[in-house]
Amino acid sequence: SVQWSVSQKEGMPTSKLEELMWLSETTVDRERERVPLGNVLSQCKAHMLKFPTVPSFKAAIMSSPGALCVPQLQKTDAQGSIRPRYDVSSLASSFSSSLALALNVSPDWGGSLDDLSLLPFADTPVLATSLVLYPYQIYRARLSGAHAITLLPAALQEKDLGYLSRISRQIGLEVYVVVNSARQIGKVSAQVDGVIVDNRDWSDYKSPKDGGRALGVLRSAEFGAFVEGQEERPAVIVQ
């Protein structure tokens, strides 16, 4: 098992990403006190016997040039609450004809893994976006019904990124790395299913109106090397 945590928290976070890392670690600590890792592993194994295969988020995204990935958030850092009455079931139903659904399950954005159990359909692949720091979160995502997860190279050491990616794929979850710089995509040596290029500045989570940050990543030599290093063509999503 992996034995590491985010740096010792002292003073105030230096960026929005660091703040989210601290919050994520605190949330995981509480969840592990309530449901220990051993229990989650046992439940996950039983769930995988019942549902050995899951819909492919990648296949849905890449099956059509016009594939639609619909993100569902309750709140954003910049706008605060954007859906005071956050009804996951009705929101998902309104997009039931979509090819894929991205559901933010991070408490930091008003979501929860419990939201996955409220989805009214089982055949639409779901990407559970959250700040994953520990294997515990991956097992919980699979147990809750996620089909794919996100990993952030900016929040993980390269060896941990590879380790968490391998765990995810071993239990049937697709892996998408989220990056907003060429340096971050350069850290990704693990095999993944796709990449999400984020146009936001993670120091404050604000987006340039011209999309320049994302374009810079897509045009970089590091991005080209990442694609070439993957055994299969990765899905590419820009947000």
Accessible surface in RSA format (square Angstrom, percent):
REM  Atomic radii and reference values for relative SASA: ProtOr
REM  Chains: A
REM  Algorithm: Lee & Richards
REM  Probe-radius: 1.40
REM  Slices: 20
REM RES _ NUM      All-atoms   Total-Side   Main-Chain    Non-polar    All polar
REM                ABS   REL    ABS   REL    ABS   REL    ABS   REL    ABS   REL
RES SER A   1   118.04  99.7  50.98  68.0  67.06 154.5  36.91  78.6  81.13 113.7
RES VAL A   2    29.40  19.3  11.11  10.1  18.29  44.1  17.33  15.1  12.07  32.7
RES GLN A   3   156.88  87.7 123.83  90.5  33.06  78.7  57.87 123.2  99.01  75.1
RES TRP A   4    46.78  18.8  25.77  12.5  21.01  49.3  38.34  20.4   8.44  13.7
RES SER A   5    62.95  53.2  44.80  59.8  18.15  41.8  16.47  35.1  46.48  65.1
RES VAL A   6    11.25   7.4   2.23   2.0   9.02  21.7   5.16   4.5   6.09  16.5
RES SER A   7    91.36  77.2  75.73 101.1  15.63  36.0  44.85  95.5  46.51  65.2
RES GLN A   8   149.24  83.5 122.97  89.9  26.28  62.6  44.86  95.5 104.38  79.2
RES LYS A   9    84.24  41.1  65.48  40.2  18.76  44.7  42.93  38.6  41.30  44.0
RES GLU A  10   135.98  78.1 113.71  86.0  22.27  53.0  46.33  89.6  89.65  73.2
RES GLY A  11    71.79  88.5   0.00   N/A  71.79  88.5  41.00 112.5  30.79  69.0
RES MET A  12   160.98  83.4 145.15  96.1  15.83  37.7 112.97  96.0  48.01  63.6
RES PRO A  13    37.69  27.5  19.54  17.8  18.15  66.0  19.54  16.1  18.15 112.8
RES THR A  14   124.11  88.3  87.33  88.5  36.79  87.7  78.53 105.5  45.59  68.9
RES SER A  15    33.25  28.1  24.06  32.1   9.18  21.2  23.02  49.0  10.22  14.3
RES LYS A  16    29.30  14.3  25.26  15.5   4.04   9.6  10.86   9.8  18.44  19.6
RES LEU A  17    18.20  10.1  18.20  13.0   0.00   0.0  18.20  12.8   0.00   0.0
RES GLU A  18    46.34  26.6  45.71  34.6   0.64   1.5  11.63  22.5  34.71  28.3
RES GLU A  19    61.43  35.3  61.43  46.5   0.00   0.0  12.88  24.9  48.55  39.6
RES LEU A  20     6.69   3.7   6.69   4.8   0.00   0.0   6.69   4.7   0.00   0.0
RES MET A  21    29.27  15.2  29.27  19.4   0.00   0.0  20.54  17.5   8.73  11.6
RES TRP A  22    36.13  14.5  35.77  17.3   0.36   0.8  32.80  17.5   3.32   5.4
RES LEU A  23    79.86  44.5  78.81  56.4   1.05   2.6  79.04  55.5   0.81   2.2
RES SER A  24     8.64   7.3   5.32   7.1   3.32   7.6   5.41  11.5   3.23   4.5
RES GLU A  25    14.91   8.6  14.91  11.3   0.00   0.0   3.93   7.6  10.98   9.0
RES THR A  26    48.15  34.2  45.69  46.3   2.45   5.8  32.26  43.3  15.89  24.0
RES THR A  27    30.51  21.7  30.42  30.8   0.09   0.2  20.23  27.2  10.28  15.5
RES VAL A  28     2.14   1.4   2.14   1.9   0.00   0.0   2.14   1.9   0.00   0.0
RES ASP A  29    62.23  43.6  59.37  59.1   2.85   6.7  22.44  52.8  39.79  39.7
RES ARG A  30   162.10  68.1 156.03  79.5   6.07  14.5  59.87  81.8 102.23  62.0
RES GLU A  31    34.14  19.6  33.52  25.4   0.61   1.5   9.40  18.2  24.74  20.2
RES ARG A  32    78.16  32.8  71.52  36.5   6.64  15.8  26.62  36.4  51.54  31.2
RES GLU A  33   149.58  85.9 115.93  87.7  33.65  80.1  49.08  94.9 100.50  82.1
RES ARG A  34   166.10  69.7 134.70  68.7  31.40  74.8  75.24 102.8  90.86  55.1
RES VAL A  35    32.91  21.7  32.43  29.4   0.49   1.2  32.91  28.6   0.00   0.0
RES PRO A  36    66.20  48.3  64.53  58.8   1.68   6.1  66.20  54.7   0.00   0.0
RES LEU A  37    68.37  38.1  64.38  46.1   3.98  10.0  64.38  45.2   3.98  10.7
RES GLY A  38    44.51  54.9   0.00   N/A  44.51  54.9  35.40  97.1   9.12  20.4
RES ASN A  39    77.16  53.2  72.93  70.5   4.23  10.2   8.26  19.9  68.89  66.6
RES VAL A  40     0.36   0.2   0.36   0.3   0.00   0.0   0.36   0.3   0.00   0.0
RES LEU A  41    54.27  30.2  54.23  38.8   0.04   0.1  54.23  38.1   0.04   0.1
RES SER A  42    72.42  61.2  62.54  83.5   9.88  22.8  34.52  73.5  37.90  53.1
RES GLN A  43    83.64  46.8  77.46  56.6   6.18  14.7  34.25  72.9  49.39  37.5
RES CYS A  44     2.41   1.8   2.41   2.7   0.00   0.0   0.86   2.2   1.55   1.7
RES LYS A  45   136.88  66.8 133.92  82.2   2.97   7.1  79.44  71.5  57.44  61.2
RES ALA A  46    59.95  55.1  50.93  78.6   9.02  20.5  53.68  75.6   6.28  16.6
RES HIS A  47    35.70  19.5  30.01  20.9   5.69  14.6  20.61  21.2  15.09  17.6
RES MET A  48    50.71  26.3  47.86  31.7   2.85   6.8  44.20  37.6   6.52   8.6
RES LEU A  49   154.74  86.2 130.76  93.5  23.98  60.3 133.01  93.4  21.73  58.5
RES LYS A  50   154.62  75.4 126.74  77.8  27.87  66.4  80.86  72.8  73.76  78.6
RES PHE A  51    94.21  47.1  91.64  56.8   2.57   6.7  94.21  57.1   0.00   0.0
RES PRO A  52    96.33  70.2  73.65  67.1  22.69  82.5  76.18  62.9  20.15 125.2
RES THR A  53   115.93  82.5  98.28  99.6  17.65  42.1  71.85  96.5  44.09  66.6
RES VAL A  54    39.35  25.9  16.68  15.1  22.66  54.6  20.04  17.4  19.31  52.4
RES PRO A  55    41.41  30.2  27.87  25.4  13.55  49.2  40.48  33.4   0.93   5.8
RES SER A  56    44.35  37.5  33.27  44.4  11.08  25.5  29.01  61.8  15.34  21.5
RES PHE A  57     0.00   0.0   0.00   0.0   0.00   0.0   0.00   0.0   0.00   0.0
RES LYS A  58    29.89  14.6  29.89  18.3   0.00   0.0  25.05  22.5   4.84   5.2
RES ALA A  59    58.50  53.8  46.75  72.1  11.75  26.7  56.80  80.0   1.70   4.5
RES ALA A  60    14.14  13.0   7.22  11.1   6.92  15.7  13.59  19.1   0.55   1.5
RES ILE A  61    21.51  12.2  16.78  12.5   4.73  11.4  16.78  12.1   4.73  12.8
RES MET A  62    69.44  36.0  35.18  23.3  34.27  81.6  39.05  33.2  30.39  40.3
RES SER A  63    82.19  69.5  40.55  54.1  41.64  95.9  46.45  98.9  35.73  50.1
RES SER A  64    43.08  36.4  38.08  50.8   5.01  11.5  19.85  42.3  23.23  32.5
RES PRO A  65   153.45 111.8 107.25  97.8  46.20 167.9 121.23 100.1  32.22 200.2
RES GLY A  66    63.79  78.7   0.00   N/A  63.79  78.7  38.17 104.8  25.61  57.4
RES ALA A  67    28.40  26.1   3.52   5.4  24.88  56.6   3.52   5.0  24.88  65.9
RES LEU A  68    95.57  53.2  94.56  67.7   1.01   2.5  95.18  66.8   0.39   1.0
RES CYS A  69    31.19  23.6  15.75  17.6  15.45  36.3   8.23  20.8  22.96  24.8
RES VAL A  70    10.13   6.7   9.62   8.7   0.51   1.2  10.13   8.8   0.00   0.0
RES PRO A  71    84.52  61.6  76.28  69.5   8.24  30.0  76.30  63.0   8.22  51.1
RES GLN A  72     3.74   2.1   3.25   2.4   0.48   1.2   2.55   5.4   1.18   0.9
RES LEU A  73    47.85  26.6  46.85  33.5   1.00   2.5  47.44  33.3   0.41   1.1
RES GLN A  74    48.67  27.2  47.91  35.0   0.77   1.8   2.77   5.9  45.90  34.8
RES LYS A  75    78.38  38.2  78.38  48.1   0.00   0.0  28.24  25.4  50.14  53.4
RES THR A  76    30.22  21.5  27.94  28.3   2.28   5.4  28.27  38.0   1.95   3.0
RES ASP A  77    67.88  47.5  38.97  38.8  28.91  68.4   8.04  18.9  59.84  59.7
RES ALA A  78    77.92  71.6  34.69  53.5  43.23  98.3  44.51  62.7  33.41  88.5
RES GLN A  79   134.28  75.1 102.50  74.9  31.78  75.7  37.00  78.8  97.28  73.8
RES GLY A  80    32.63  40.2   0.00   N/A  32.63  40.2  31.05  85.2   1.58   3.5
RES SER A  81    71.18  60.1  42.06  56.1  29.11  67.1  39.02  83.1  32.16  45.1
RES ILE A  82    62.31  35.5  33.16  24.7  29.15  70.3  39.28  28.3  23.03  62.5
RES ARG A  83    66.28  27.8  63.01  32.1   3.27   7.8  19.47  26.6  46.81  28.4
RES PRO A  84   115.77  84.4  87.34  79.6  28.43 103.3  91.96  75.9  23.81 148.0
RES ARG A  85   225.82  94.8 202.06 103.0  23.76  56.6  80.56 110.1 145.26  88.0
RES TYR A  86    40.44  18.9  12.43   7.1  28.02  72.9  12.30   9.2  28.14  34.7
RES ASP A  87    76.01  53.2  70.12  69.8   5.88  13.9  26.88  63.3  49.12  49.0
RES VAL A  88     6.31   4.2   3.61   3.3   2.70   6.5   4.55   4.0   1.76   4.8
RES SER A  89    42.57  36.0  42.40  56.6   0.17   0.4  20.77  44.2  21.80  30.5
RES SER A  90    61.56  52.0  49.94  66.6  11.63  26.8  45.31  96.5  16.25  22.8
RES LEU A  91    35.86  20.0  34.65  24.8   1.21   3.0  35.84  25.2   0.02   0.1
RES ALA A  92     1.20   1.1   0.90   1.4   0.30   0.7   0.90   1.3   0.30   0.8
RES SER A  93    53.13  44.9  41.94  56.0  11.19  25.8  30.83  65.6  22.31  31.3
RES SER A  94    81.59  68.9  41.38  55.2  40.21  92.6  51.01 108.6  30.58  42.8
RES PHE A  95    68.62  34.3  64.60  40.0   4.02  10.5  66.19  40.1   2.43   7.0
RES SER A  96    64.45  54.5  46.47  62.0  17.98  41.4  18.50  39.4  45.95  64.4
RES SER A  97   110.50  93.4  77.27 103.1  33.23  76.5  55.37 117.9  55.12  77.2
RES SER A  98    17.24  14.6   3.42   4.6  13.82  31.8   6.57  14.0  10.67  14.9
RES LEU A  99    71.70  39.9  66.20  47.4   5.51  13.8  68.52  48.1   3.18   8.6
RES ALA A 100     0.00   0.0   0.00   0.0   0.00   0.0   0.00   0.0   0.00   0.0
RES LEU A 101     3.02   1.7   3.02   2.2   0.00   0.0   3.02   2.1   0.00   0.0
RES ALA A 102     8.75   8.0   7.97  12.3   0.78   1.8   8.07  11.4   0.68   1.8
RES LEU A 103     1.17   0.6   1.17   0.8   0.00   0.0   1.17   0.8   0.00   0.0
RES ASN A 104    18.52  12.8  16.62  16.1   1.90   4.6   2.11   5.1  16.41  15.9
RES VAL A 105     7.80   5.1   4.27   3.9   3.53   8.5   4.27   3.7   3.53   9.6
RES SER A 106     3.34   2.8   3.34   4.5   0.00   0.0   1.12   2.4   2.22   3.1
RES PRO A 107    68.99  50.3  54.62  49.8  14.37  52.2  57.01  47.1  11.97  74.4
RES ASP A 108    24.37  17.1   8.90   8.9  15.47  36.6   6.64  15.6  17.73  17.7
RES TRP A 109    25.75  10.3  25.21  12.2   0.54   1.3   7.98   4.3  17.77  28.8
RES GLY A 110    23.25  28.7   0.00   N/A  23.25  28.7  13.40  36.8   9.85  22.1
RES GLY A 111     6.89   8.5   0.00   N/A   6.89   8.5   1.39   3.8   5.51  12.3
RES SER A 112    40.03  33.8  38.29  51.1   1.73   4.0  28.68  61.1  11.35  15.9
RES LEU A 113    24.31  13.5  19.49  13.9   4.83  12.1  19.49  13.7   4.83  13.0
RES ASP A 114    97.58  68.4  93.62  93.2   3.96   9.4  29.67  69.8  67.92  67.7
RES ASP A 115    16.10  11.3  16.10  16.0   0.00   0.0   0.00   0.0  16.10  16.1
RES LEU A 116    11.32   6.3   0.77   0.6  10.55  26.5   0.77   0.5  10.55  28.4
RES SER A 117    90.19  76.2  54.61  72.9  35.59  82.0  51.14 108.9  39.06  54.7
RES LEU A 118    96.60  53.8  87.01  62.2   9.59  24.1  91.56  64.3   5.04  13.6
RES LEU A 119    28.56  15.9   9.74   7.0  18.81  47.3   9.74   6.8  18.81  50.6
RES PRO A 120    68.57  50.0  25.09  22.9  43.48 158.1  38.62  31.9  29.95 186.1
RES PHE A 121    43.29  21.7  24.52  15.2  18.78  48.9  34.46  20.9   8.83  25.3
RES ALA A 122    88.61  81.5  68.95 106.4  19.66  44.7  75.57 106.4  13.04  34.6
RES ASP A 123   114.37  80.1  95.00  94.6  19.37  45.8  44.75 105.3  69.62  69.4
RES THR A 124    11.98   8.5   9.39   9.5   2.60   6.2   3.04   4.1   8.94  13.5
RES PRO A 125     9.20   6.7   9.20   8.4   0.00   0.0   9.20   7.6   0.00   0.0
RES VAL A 126     2.34   1.5   2.34   2.1   0.00   0.0   2.34   2.0   0.00   0.0
RES LEU A 127     1.94   1.1   1.94   1.4   0.00   0.0   1.94   1.4   0.00   0.0
RES ALA A 128     2.93   2.7   1.09   1.7   1.84   4.2   1.09   1.5   1.84   4.9
RES THR A 129    27.70  19.7  27.67  28.1   0.03   0.1  24.25  32.6   3.46   5.2
RES SER A 130    25.24  21.3  16.59  22.1   8.65  19.9  13.49  28.7  11.75  16.5
RES LEU A 131    12.16   6.8   9.55   6.8   2.61   6.6  10.01   7.0   2.16   5.8
RES VAL A 132     6.95   4.6   6.64   6.0   0.31   0.8   6.64   5.8   0.31   0.9
RES LEU A 133     0.28   0.2   0.28   0.2   0.00   0.0   0.28   0.2   0.00   0.0
RES TYR A 134    14.27   6.7  14.27   8.1   0.00   0.0  11.71   8.8   2.57   3.2
RES PRO A 135    15.51  11.3  15.51  14.1   0.00   0.0  15.51  12.8   0.00   0.0
RES TYR A 136     3.54   1.7   2.37   1.4   1.17   3.0   1.90   1.4   1.64   2.0
RES GLN A 137    22.88  12.8  19.53  14.3   3.35   8.0  12.02  25.6  10.86   8.2
RES ILE A 138     0.18   0.1   0.00   0.0   0.18   0.4   0.18   0.1   0.00   0.0
RES TYR A 139    34.82  16.3  34.82  19.8   0.00   0.0   8.53   6.4  26.29  32.4
RES ARG A 140    33.86  14.2  33.86  17.3   0.00   0.0   4.35   5.9  29.50  17.9
RES ALA A 141     5.35   4.9   5.35   8.3   0.00   0.0   5.35   7.5   0.00   0.0
RES ARG A 142     2.74   1.1   2.69   1.4   0.05   0.1   0.00   0.0   2.74   1.7
RES LEU A 143    42.19  23.5  31.76  22.7  10.43  26.2  31.76  22.3  10.43  28.1
RES SER A 144    26.14  22.1   7.57  10.1  18.57  42.8  13.17  28.0  12.97  18.2
RES GLY A 145    28.02  34.6   0.00   N/A  28.02  34.6  20.96  57.5   7.06  15.8
RES ALA A 146     0.51   0.5   0.00   0.0   0.51   1.2   0.00   0.0   0.51   1.4
RES HIS A 147    19.13  10.5  19.10  13.3   0.02   0.1   6.03   6.2  13.09  15.2
RES ALA A 148     0.00   0.0   0.00   0.0   0.00   0.0   0.00   0.0   0.00   0.0
RES ILE A 149     2.89   1.6   2.89   2.2   0.00   0.0   2.89   2.1   0.00   0.0
RES THR A 150     2.08   1.5   2.08   2.1   0.00   0.0   0.58   0.8   1.49   2.3
RES LEU A 151     0.00   0.0   0.00   0.0   0.00   0.0   0.00   0.0   0.00   0.0
RES LEU A 152    16.18   9.0  16.17  11.6   0.01   0.0  16.17  11.4   0.01   0.0
RES PRO A 153     0.00   0.0   0.00   0.0   0.00   0.0   0.00   0.0   0.00   0.0
RES ALA A 154    39.99  36.8   7.77  12.0  32.21  73.3  13.57  19.1  26.42  70.0
RES ALA A 155     7.01   6.4   0.15   0.2   6.86  15.6   3.03   4.3   3.98  10.5
RES LEU A 156     5.36   3.0   0.08   0.1   5.28  13.3   3.48   2.4   1.88   5.0
RES GLN A 157   100.31  56.1  94.61  69.1   5.70  13.6  37.93  80.7  62.38  47.3
RES GLU A 158    87.84  50.4  79.39  60.1   8.45  20.1  25.42  49.2  62.42  51.0
RES LYS A 159   137.89  67.3 119.98  73.6  17.91  42.6 107.40  96.7  30.48  32.5
RES ASP A 160     2.42   1.7   2.42   2.4   0.00   0.0   0.05   0.1   2.38   2.4
RES LEU A 161     1.27   0.7   1.27   0.9   0.00   0.0   1.27   0.9   0.00   0.0
RES GLY A 162     8.39  10.3   0.00   N/A   8.39  10.3   8.33  22.9   0.06   0.1
RES TYR A 163    61.79  28.8  61.78  35.1   0.01   0.0  47.78  35.9  14.00  17.3
RES LEU A 164     0.11   0.1   0.11   0.1   0.00   0.0   0.11   0.1   0.00   0.0
RES SER A 165     1.52   1.3   1.52   2.0   0.00   0.0   0.24   0.5   1.27   1.8
RES ARG A 166   134.40  56.4 130.88  66.7   3.51   8.4  60.71  83.0  73.69  44.7
RES ILE A 167    13.90   7.9  13.74  10.2   0.17   0.4  13.88  10.0   0.02   0.1
RES SER A 168     0.00   0.0   0.00   0.0   0.00   0.0   0.00   0.0   0.00   0.0
RES ARG A 169   101.29  42.5  81.63  41.6  19.66  46.8  28.52  39.0  72.77  44.1
RES GLN A 170   138.56  77.5 105.11  76.8  33.45  79.6  44.04  93.7  94.52  71.7
RES ILE A 171    18.27  10.4  17.93  13.4   0.33   0.8  18.26  13.1   0.01   0.0
RES GLY A 172    33.68  41.5   0.00   N/A  33.68  41.5  27.42  75.2   6.27  14.0
RES LEU A 173     2.94   1.6   0.00   0.0   2.94   7.4   0.72   0.5   2.22   6.0
RES GLU A 174    25.30  14.5  24.35  18.4   0.95   2.3  15.27  29.5  10.03   8.2
RES VAL A 175     0.00   0.0   0.00   0.0   0.00   0.0   0.00   0.0   0.00   0.0
RES TYR A 176     0.00   0.0   0.00   0.0   0.00   0.0   0.00   0.0   0.00   0.0
RES VAL A 177     0.00   0.0   0.00   0.0   0.00   0.0   0.00   0.0   0.00   0.0
RES VAL A 178    11.61   7.6  11.61  10.5   0.00   0.0  11.61  10.1   0.00   0.0
RES VAL A 179     0.00   0.0   0.00   0.0   0.00   0.0   0.00   0.0   0.00   0.0
RES ASN A 180     7.42   5.1   6.34   6.1   1.08   2.6   0.00   0.0   7.42   7.2
RES SER A 181    32.30  27.3  28.72  38.3   3.58   8.2  29.87  63.6   2.43   3.4
RES ALA A 182    27.44  25.2  22.82  35.2   4.62  10.5  22.82  32.1   4.62  12.2
RES ARG A 183   187.84  78.9 175.74  89.6  12.10  28.8  72.76  99.4 115.08  69.7
RES GLN A 184    19.99  11.2  19.99  14.6   0.00   0.0   3.06   6.5  16.93  12.8
RES ILE A 185     1.12   0.6   0.00   0.0   1.12   2.7   0.00   0.0   1.12   3.0
RES GLY A 186    49.96  61.6   0.00   N/A  49.96  61.6  18.43  50.6  31.53  70.6
RES LYS A 187    47.39  23.1  45.14  27.7   2.24   5.3  30.63  27.6  16.76  17.9
RES VAL A 188    10.68   7.0   0.00   0.0  10.68  25.7   0.11   0.1  10.57  28.7
RES SER A 189    83.08  70.2  55.35  73.9  27.73  63.9  44.12  93.9  38.96  54.6
RES ALA A 190    17.37  16.0   6.33   9.8  11.03  25.1  16.81  23.7   0.56   1.5
RES GLN A 191    53.02  29.7  47.37  34.6   5.66  13.5  30.72  65.4  22.30  16.9
RES VAL A 192     5.95   3.9   0.46   0.4   5.50  13.2   0.46   0.4   5.50  14.9
RES ASP A 193    14.62  10.2  14.39  14.3   0.22   0.5   0.22   0.5  14.39  14.4
RES GLY A 194     0.00   0.0   0.00   N/A   0.00   0.0   0.00   0.0   0.00   0.0
RES VAL A 195     0.00   0.0   0.00   0.0   0.00   0.0   0.00   0.0   0.00   0.0
RES ILE A 196     7.05   4.0   7.05   5.3   0.00   0.0   7.05   5.1   0.00   0.0
RES VAL A 197     0.00   0.0   0.00   0.0   0.00   0.0   0.00   0.0   0.00   0.0
RES ASP A 198     0.56   0.4   0.56   0.6   0.00   0.0   0.00   0.0   0.56   0.6
RES ASN A 199    15.45  10.7  15.45  14.9   0.00   0.0   8.80  21.2   6.66   6.4
RES ARG A 200    71.03  29.8  71.03  36.2   0.00   0.0  19.71  26.9  51.32  31.1
RES ASP A 201    48.12  33.7  48.12  47.9   0.00   0.0   7.81  18.4  40.31  40.2
RES TRP A 202    14.16   5.7  12.40   6.0   1.76   4.1  12.52   6.7   1.65   2.7
RES SER A 203    63.75  53.9  47.21  63.0  16.53  38.1  37.67  80.2  26.08  36.5
RES ASP A 204    59.56  41.7  50.47  50.2   9.09  21.5  28.03  66.0  31.52  31.4
RES TYR A 205    19.78   9.2  12.11   6.9   7.67  20.0   4.27   3.2  15.51  19.1
RES LYS A 206   133.39  65.1 128.64  78.9   4.74  11.3  76.06  68.5  57.32  61.1
RES SER A 207    65.04  55.0  39.39  52.6  25.65  59.1  27.01  57.5  38.03  53.3
RES PRO A 208    52.95  38.6  36.05  32.9  16.90  61.4  47.95  39.6   5.00  31.0
RES LYS A 209   218.33 106.5 174.23 106.9  44.10 105.0 124.13 111.7  94.19 100.3
RES ASP A 210   113.63  79.6  84.80  84.4  28.83  68.2  50.89 119.8  62.74  62.6
RES GLY A 211    20.75  25.6   0.00   N/A  20.75  25.6  19.42  53.3   1.33   3.0
RES GLY A 212    33.34  41.1   0.00   N/A  33.34  41.1  24.49  67.2   8.86  19.8
RES ARG A 213    83.52  35.1  68.18  34.8  15.34  36.5  20.57  28.1  62.95  38.1
RES ALA A 214     3.90   3.6   3.90   6.0   0.00   0.0   3.90   5.5   0.00   0.0
RES LEU A 215    74.47  41.5  74.47  53.3   0.00   0.0  74.47  52.3   0.00   0.0
RES GLY A 216    41.62  51.3   0.00   N/A  41.62  51.3  33.70  92.5   7.92  17.7
RES VAL A 217     3.72   2.4   2.94   2.7   0.78   1.9   3.17   2.8   0.55   1.5
RES LEU A 218    53.12  29.6  36.61  26.2  16.51  41.5  36.61  25.7  16.51  44.4
RES ARG A 219   189.57  79.6 152.85  77.9  36.72  87.4  64.58  88.3 124.99  75.8
RES SER A 220    21.57  18.2   7.50  10.0  14.06  32.4  16.54  35.2   5.03   7.0
RES ALA A 221    87.43  80.4  64.65  99.8  22.78  51.8  76.38 107.6  11.05  29.3
RES GLU A 222    73.93  42.4  68.90  52.1   5.03  12.0  24.89  48.1  49.04  40.0
RES PHE A 223    20.57  10.3  20.57  12.7   0.00   0.0  20.57  12.5   0.00   0.0
RES GLY A 224    34.36  42.4   0.00   N/A  34.36  42.4  33.49  91.9   0.87   1.9
RES ALA A 225    67.40  62.0  50.62  78.1  16.78  38.2  57.49  81.0   9.92  26.3
RES PHE A 226     9.55   4.8   0.70   0.4   8.86  23.0   8.69   5.3   0.87   2.5
RES VAL A 227    49.45  32.5  44.15  40.0   5.30  12.8  44.15  38.4   5.30  14.4
RES GLU A 228   150.21  86.2 122.41  92.6  27.80  66.2  46.90  90.7 103.31  84.4
RES GLY A 229    49.13  60.6   0.00   N/A  49.13  60.6  33.87  93.0  15.26  34.2
RES GLN A 230    17.73   9.9   3.65   2.7  14.07  33.5   0.61   1.3  17.11  13.0
RES GLU A 231   151.20  86.8 111.83  84.6  39.38  93.8  45.62  88.2 105.59  86.2
RES GLU A 232   123.01  70.6 114.57  86.7   8.44  20.1  43.99  85.1  79.02  64.5
RES ARG A 233   183.29  77.0 167.59  85.4  15.70  37.4  61.08  83.5 122.20  74.1
RES PRO A 234     2.77   2.0   0.61   0.6   2.16   7.8   0.61   0.5   2.16  13.4
RES ALA A 235     1.43   1.3   0.00   0.0   1.43   3.3   1.43   2.0   0.00   0.0
RES VAL A 236    65.19  42.9  37.67  34.1  27.52  66.3  37.67  32.7  27.52  74.6
RES ILE A 237    27.70  15.8  24.31  18.1   3.38   8.2  27.70  19.9   0.00   0.0
RES VAL A 238    80.95  53.3  51.39  46.5  29.56  71.2  51.39  44.7  29.56  80.2
RES GLN A 239    98.91  55.3  65.40  47.8  33.52  79.8  58.64 124.8  40.28  30.5
END  Absolute sums over single chains surface
CHAIN  1 A    11961.2       9212.1       2749.1       6632.0       5329.2
END  Absolute sums over all chains
TOTAL         11961.2       9212.1       2749.1       6632.0       5329.2
